[in-house]
Structures are given as C-alpha cells and as structure tokens.
Amino acid sequence: MFQGRKLLIATKHHKEHVIAPIFEDKLGVQCFVTALFDTDILGTFTGEIERQEDALTTLRKKCLLAMKANDCDLAIASEGSFGIHPSIFIAHADDEMMLFLDAKNEVEVIAREISTDTNFSASEITNTKDLIAFAEKVNFPSHGLILKSSQNNFEIMYKGITDKYELLEKFHLVKEQFGSAYVETDMRANFNPTRMKLIEKVAMKLIESVLNECPNCNFPGFSITKANTGLPCEWCHLPTQSTLSYTYECKKCNYQKEDLYPHNKTKEVPMYCDFCNP
C-alpha cells in the first residue's frame, strides 16, 4: 500500500531528521519536505501566532493543507504542547502528537506521548548573573533560547539563540530599552534536542501502529482507541484506576479487540488503590 510512494513530512523545523529514516526503512516510502506550505500559519511556539484549535484538528489541517500545496496524498505531521503535566501537577511536560494521513486509501493513524523530560521554562531577567544561571539550568547552548521585552510583547524578539556572546549582546539591547528581558526556552524541534528525541520516540510508536494490520480485514493502522481502567488491587481485589486493557479498533471495518494486561501485570499495588490508600 505504501511501497515506493512519496511521503510529505510537514515541518519547517527539521523533524524529518528523525522521522524520515524510520518511515523509509519500515514502509519503503520516499520522504520529502517542502517550503510550499508554512506550518507556522497554524500556530507558533514563540507566540506570535496562537494555535486556534486542538492538537488533532491542527494536525489534520497541517497534513491536508501541505498535501494540497504539494499535490500529494500521503503526509505526516507532529504537534507539541507544553505546560503542567496532566497528572503530575508539580512538573512540566511535553505532550507530542503525530499523525500519519493517507488520503488515497483513507488511512489515519495517530500516536501520542507525554514526557516530563523537557527543559520548558521562562523567566523575567534583570541582570547577567540570573541570565547565565537560567541558561545553564535549561541546557544552553545545546538548547536554544528566545529573548523579548515581555511575555506577550513580540515587537522585539530574538529567536534561536545558541551562542553565549549573542545571548549577552541581545540581553543588554533589550534591557537597555525596557529595563529587563523575558527569556524562554526555544521549543522548536531544531533548537531543542530533548524535544527532538521525544518526537523520534513518537515516530517509532506511530510506525508500529501503521504496520499493525486488522486481524479481520488486514487494513493498516489497527491501533488503540481506548484505555480501560479496572486492574484489580492485589490486597482487596477491587478495581483500581490503573489500566486493565486496551481496546483496538479498525477504522475500515470497525472490528474491535481487547488486549488484557498491556503492562504485563495482573494486579496493582495497594499504593494506587482508592480503597486501600484513599
């Protein structure tokens, strides 16, 4: 179904470096990127253009608009969101979603991964000492930085800073004019190796789903559509909120299959039981 076809990777931040090798090896496609469509029109990490819709809707638009601009029918795109982890409220998280879309065969496969391994951070800085301390904390210069006058002011903004002397120079320019500078991590993939590593992990997860065929009709993309809670507690045997099974569903014939104990355990420790540890 995919052998020999061209696969458009809709990105302007070099995500093809980790996505293309995986999909070319496993699917036999020829990956390419293009400048005919600017993914930034759907939202930027630097804030000048806000993302108007949820990640999945944005991904579909990104793929469809990129395919239309390049007259192709096979595309892949990813979208990241940063903020407080949904369950670990004291930690920042990188929430990455990736979509594989085959318009010709009506195949749509999604993969998602949430990780606390991120340097996502920002601060208002008034002196060089605090600037250097912030930079060291967020793995500068291997990870880029952004400088601007304030969080929501984009009139003066320096992006993709990866050099100490440039960082100091731009900081003094902003500070002289505004009294302080707002510094934040550059979360674009080509300036953030930590994020790029997670994108590679999501790409591996996505290719596994694409290659997983429906047992009923052999259509690709037989993937998880629901995580079912209810793993029993090893003490009281009552159901917990931990995952008991995954439900897989075919998007072609709607065949479903339940996979019990996906994390290779049949009981949950009492620590995660609402009855034994309320």
C-alpha positions in Angstrom: 0.0 0.0 0.0 2.9 2.4 0.7 5.9 1.0 -1.1 7.6 3.5 -3.4 5.2 6.4 -2.6 6.3 9.9 -1.6 5.6 10.8 2.0 5.5 14.5 2.8 6.8 15.4 6.2 5.0 18.7 7.0 7.6 20.6 9.0 10.0 23.6 8.8 12.0 22.6 11.9 13.9 19.6 10.7 11.8 16.9 12.2 12.5 14.9 9.1 15.9 14.1 10.5 14.3 11.6 13.0 11.0 10.8 11.2 12.3 10.0 7.6 14.7 7.2 8.4 12.1 5.3 10.4 9.3 5.5 7.7 11.6 5.0 4.8 13.0 1.8 6.4 9.7 0.4 7.5 7.3 1.4 4.8 9.6 1.8 1.7 8.4 5.4 1.1 10.4 8.3 -0.2 10.2 11.1 2.4 10.5 14.8 1.4 9.9 18.2 2.9 8.8 21.4 1.2 8.7 25.2 1.5 5.4 25.4 -0.4 3.5 25.3 2.9 4.4 27.2 6.0 3.3 25.2 9.1 3.6 28.3 11.2 0.4 29.7 9.9 -1.4 27.3 12.2 0.4 28.5 15.3 3.9 29.1 16.6 5.7 28.1 19.8 7.1 31.7 20.1 3.6 33.0 20.5 3.2 35.5 17.5 0.5 33.2 16.1 -1.7 31.4 18.5 -2.9 27.9 17.7 -6.7 28.3 17.3 -7.8 24.6 17.5 -6.9 21.5 19.4 -3.7 19.5 18.5 -5.5 16.8 16.5 -7.6 19.2 14.4 -4.4 21.3 13.8 -2.5 18.1 12.7 -5.3 17.2 10.2 -5.2 20.7 8.8 -1.4 20.7 8.6 -1.4 17.4 6.6 -4.3 18.3 4.3 -3.0 21.9 3.5 0.5 20.6 2.9 -0.7 17.8 0.6 -2.8 20.3 -1.3 0.1 22.7 -1.8 2.3 19.8 -3.0 -0.2 17.8 -4.9 0.4 14.6 -2.9 -1.8 12.2 -1.0 0.5 10.9 1.8 1.7 13.1 4.7 2.8 13.1 8.3 2.9 15.9 10.8 3.5 16.4 14.5 2.3 18.9 17.1 3.7 19.6 20.6 2.1 21.3 23.6 4.0 22.4 26.8 2.7 23.1 30.3 1.9 21.4 33.5 1.7 17.6 33.4 -1.9 16.4 33.5 -1.4 14.1 36.5 2.0 15.2 38.0 1.0 18.7 38.8 4.4 19.9 40.0 6.2 19.0 36.8 6.3 20.5 33.3 5.5 18.2 30.4 6.0 17.8 26.6 2.8 16.4 25.0 3.6 15.3 21.5 1.1 14.0 19.0 1.8 12.7 15.5 -0.5 12.0 12.6 0.0 9.7 9.5 -2.5 10.5 6.8 -3.1 8.6 3.6 -5.8 10.4 1.6 -5.7 7.9 -1.2 -6.6 4.9 1.0 -8.4 6.8 3.8 -5.8 5.8 6.4 -5.4 7.9 9.5 -3.2 6.8 12.4 -2.3 8.8 15.5 0.4 8.4 18.1 0.9 10.4 21.3 3.4 10.5 24.1 3.6 12.7 27.2 7.0 13.2 28.9 8.3 15.2 31.9 11.8 15.1 30.2 11.6 18.7 29.0 13.6 22.0 29.6 10.4 24.1 29.1 10.9 27.2 31.2 10.8 31.0 31.2 11.7 34.0 33.4 11.9 37.7 33.6 15.6 38.7 34.0 17.2 41.9 35.1 20.9 41.0 35.4 23.6 39.0 33.7 24.1 36.6 36.7 20.5 35.5 36.6 20.5 35.1 32.9 23.6 32.8 33.0 22.0 30.8 35.8 18.8 30.4 33.8 20.7 29.4 30.6 22.7 26.7 32.5 19.5 25.3 34.0 17.9 24.8 30.6 20.9 23.2 28.9 22.0 26.2 26.9 23.8 26.3 24.4 22.8 22.9 23.1 19.2 24.1 23.6 18.2 27.4 22.1 16.8 30.4 23.9 14.4 33.3 23.0 14.7 36.9 24.3 12.0 39.5 24.1 10.9 42.6 26.1 8.0 40.8 27.9 6.0 37.6 27.7 3.3 38.9 25.4 5.2 41.5 23.5 6.5 40.3 20.2 7.6 43.6 18.7 11.3 42.9 19.6 12.2 39.2 19.8 15.4 37.3 19.2 14.8 33.6 18.5 17.1 30.6 18.1 20.0 31.9 20.3 22.6 29.2 20.8 25.8 31.4 21.4 26.7 32.9 24.8 28.1 36.1 23.3 24.9 36.6 21.2 22.8 35.9 24.3 24.6 38.6 26.3 24.6 41.1 23.5 20.8 40.7 22.8 20.0 40.7 26.5 21.8 44.1 27.0 20.0 45.5 24.0 16.6 44.5 25.4 17.5 45.5 29.0 18.7 49.0 28.0 15.4 49.7 26.3 12.9 48.0 28.6 14.8 47.6 32.0 14.5 43.8 31.9 14.2 41.0 29.4 11.9 38.0 29.2 13.9 34.8 28.4 12.3 31.5 27.5 13.4 28.2 26.1 13.1 27.8 22.3 10.8 24.8 21.9 11.1 24.5 18.2 12.4 21.0 17.5 15.5 22.1 15.6 16.6 24.2 18.7 15.6 21.6 21.3 17.3 18.2 21.2 15.3 17.0 24.1 12.1 17.6 22.3 13.5 16.1 19.1 14.3 12.9 21.0 10.7 12.6 22.1 9.5 13.2 18.5 11.6 10.3 17.4 10.0 8.1 20.1 6.5 9.1 18.9 7.5 8.3 15.3 8.5 4.8 16.4 5.2 4.4 18.2 3.4 5.7 15.1 5.1 3.3 12.7 4.2 0.4 14.9 0.5 1.3 14.7 0.7 1.9 10.9 2.2 -1.6 10.5 -0.3 -3.3 12.8 -2.9 -4.8 10.5 -6.5 -5.5 11.4 -7.0 -9.3 12.1 -10.3 -9.2 10.3 -9.6 -7.2 7.1 -5.8 -6.7 7.1 -6.2 -2.9 6.9 -3.3 -0.9 8.4 -3.4 1.2 11.5 -5.2 -1.3 13.8 -4.5 0.8 16.9 -5.5 1.6 20.4 -8.7 3.7 20.7 -9.4 3.3 24.4 -7.6 2.5 27.6 -9.8 0.6 30.0 -9.2 1.0 33.8 -10.0 -1.6 36.4 -6.8 -3.5 37.2 -7.6 -5.2 40.5 -5.7 -4.4 43.7 -3.5 -7.2 45.0 -4.8 -6.7 48.5 -8.6 -6.1 48.3 -9.1 -7.3 44.7 -11.3 -4.3 43.9 -10.8 -2.4 40.6 -8.3 0.5 40.5 -7.9 3.3 38.1 -4.9 1.6 36.6 -5.1 0.2 33.0 -6.7 -3.3 32.8 -6.8 -3.5 29.0 -6.5 -1.6 25.7 -9.2 -1.7 23.1 -8.0 -1.8 19.5 -10.3 -0.8 16.6 -10.1 -1.0 12.8 -11.0 2.3 11.1 -12.0 0.4 8.0 -14.3 -2.5 9.2 -14.8 -1.4 12.9 -13.6 -4.7 14.2 -12.6 -4.5 17.9 -10.2 -6.5 20.0 -9.4 -6.2 23.7 -5.8 -6.7 24.9 -5.7 -7.6 28.6 -2.8 -6.6 30.9 -0.9 -4.4 28.4 1.7 -3.5 31.0 2.4 -7.2 31.8 0.9 -7.1 35.3 -2.4 -8.7 36.5 -2.6 -6.9 39.9 -2.0 -3.3 41.1 0.0 -2.5 44.2 -2.2 -1.1 47.1 -0.5 2.3 46.8 -2.6 3.0 43.7 -5.9 1.6 45.1 -8.6 4.1 46.1 -9.9 1.8 48.8 -6.6 0.6 50.4 -5.0 4.0 50.0 -7.8 6.6 49.8 
